[in-house]
Amino acid sequence: MTNERKMELLAEIMDLSPDALSPDTVLEELDEWDSIALISFIAMMDDEFGKVVKGMEVKERKTVAELMAMMEA
């Protein structure tokens, strides 16, 4: 999966335009990165990648790049 597609998925979760995000975007600075987005990310990881991730794992991530890395691991 391309980084562009990963960025699209993340933007969709947060109801943002993909160009509103960059790998360096700090998650806590985004109003859209809330508990609903976190749960949506967990669900997306299962649906798109067949991966089960825990909420605490996701909460430890600080940037969009770190979320994208979870999509690879």
LINWO-V155878 format. One record per residue. SS is DSSP state (~ for helix, > for strand, _ for the rest). D_FIRST is the distance of its C-alpha to the first C-alpha in Angstrom with 2 decimals. Layout:
# LINWO-V155878
ss=SS d_first=D_FIRST
ss=SS d_first=D_FIRST
This chain:
# LINWO-V155878
ss=_ d_first=0.00
ss=_ d_first=3.78
ss=~ d_first=6.68
ss=~ d_first=8.29
ss=~ d_first=6.53
ss=~ d_first=7.12
ss=~ d_first=10.47
ss=~ d_first=11.16
ss=~ d_first=10.92
ss=~ d_first=13.16
ss=~ d_first=15.41
ss=~ d_first=15.87
ss=~ d_first=16.96
ss=_ d_first=19.43
ss=_ d_first=20.50
ss=_ d_first=19.90
ss=_ d_first=18.84
ss=~ d_first=15.51
ss=~ d_first=17.80
ss=~ d_first=19.86
ss=_ d_first=17.42
ss=_ d_first=16.69
ss=_ d_first=15.45
ss=_ d_first=19.21
ss=_ d_first=20.06
ss=> d_first=22.28
ss=~ d_first=21.67
ss=~ d_first=25.39
ss=~ d_first=26.23
ss=_ d_first=24.39
ss=_ d_first=26.71
ss=_ d_first=23.81
ss=_ d_first=22.49
ss=_ d_first=24.96
ss=~ d_first=25.44
ss=~ d_first=24.09
ss=~ d_first=20.80
ss=~ d_first=20.67
ss=~ d_first=21.34
ss=~ d_first=18.79
ss=~ d_first=16.11
ss=~ d_first=17.44
ss=~ d_first=17.40
ss=~ d_first=13.83
ss=~ d_first=12.80
ss=~ d_first=14.98
ss=~ d_first=14.02
ss=~ d_first=10.22
ss=~ d_first=9.95
ss=_ d_first=13.59
ss=_ d_first=14.48
ss=_ d_first=17.83
ss=_ d_first=18.38
ss=_ d_first=21.78
ss=~ d_first=22.88
ss=~ d_first=24.48
ss=~ d_first=21.34
ss=~ d_first=19.68
ss=~ d_first=22.97
ss=_ d_first=23.14
ss=_ d_first=20.17
ss=_ d_first=21.58
ss=> d_first=18.92
ss=~ d_first=15.68
ss=~ d_first=14.33
ss=~ d_first=15.56
ss=~ d_first=13.82
ss=~ d_first=10.43
ss=~ d_first=11.60
ss=~ d_first=12.44
ss=~ d_first=8.96
ss=~ d_first=8.63
ss=_ d_first=12.24
